[in-house]
Amino acid sequence: MALNDTEWIQDFADRRLQYGVSQTKLAVMAGISREHLSRIESGKVAVTEEMKVKLLEALERFNPEAPLTMLFDYVRIRFPTLDIGHII
């Protein structure tokens, strides 16, 4: 493992803890097992650039400083009713 990978892993793990995110939650968001994430953070497996991107994108979804924004293009809401006599 390269030195820069060691630094990246430490920075990543520190940020995960700073955000208050468990390995389980982050692993689910990244689409990997918690065990695999644990091996990555402990330096037991090499981290590809693709996996780094995937993990960082998943982690940033938990960033407490990033505002949550949603865009609704179209919303249709139906309420079930049995009282059809009052519908015009």
ChimeraX attribute file (.defattr): number of C-alpha atoms within 10 A of each C-alpha:
attribute: neighborCount
match mode: 1-to-1
recipient: residues
	/A:1	10
	/A:2	9
	/A:3	8
	/A:4	9
	/A:5	16
	/A:6	16
	/A:7	11
	/A:8	15
	/A:9	18
	/A:10	15
	/A:11	13
	/A:12	17
	/A:13	19
	/A:14	13
	/A:15	16
	/A:16	19
	/A:17	12
	/A:18	11
	/A:19	15
	/A:20	12
	/A:21	16
	/A:22	11
	/A:23	19
	/A:24	15
	/A:25	15
	/A:26	22
	/A:27	20
	/A:28	13
	/A:29	17
	/A:30	19
	/A:31	12
	/A:32	15
	/A:33	16
	/A:34	17
	/A:35	12
	/A:36	14
	/A:37	21
	/A:38	16
	/A:39	14
	/A:40	16
	/A:41	21
	/A:42	13
	/A:43	15
	/A:44	12
	/A:45	13
	/A:46	14
	/A:47	18
	/A:48	10
	/A:49	10
	/A:50	8
	/A:51	14
	/A:52	15
	/A:53	12
	/A:54	15
	/A:55	19
	/A:56	15
	/A:57	13
	/A:58	18
	/A:59	20
	/A:60	15
	/A:61	13
	/A:62	17
	/A:63	16
	/A:64	11
	/A:65	8
	/A:66	9
	/A:67	8
	/A:68	9
	/A:69	5
	/A:70	6
	/A:71	5
	/A:72	5
	/A:73	5
	/A:74	5
	/A:75	6
	/A:76	4
	/A:77	5
	/A:78	6
	/A:79	5
	/A:80	6
	/A:81	7
	/A:82	6
	/A:83	7
	/A:84	7
	/A:85	6
	/A:86	5
	/A:87	6
	/A:88	4
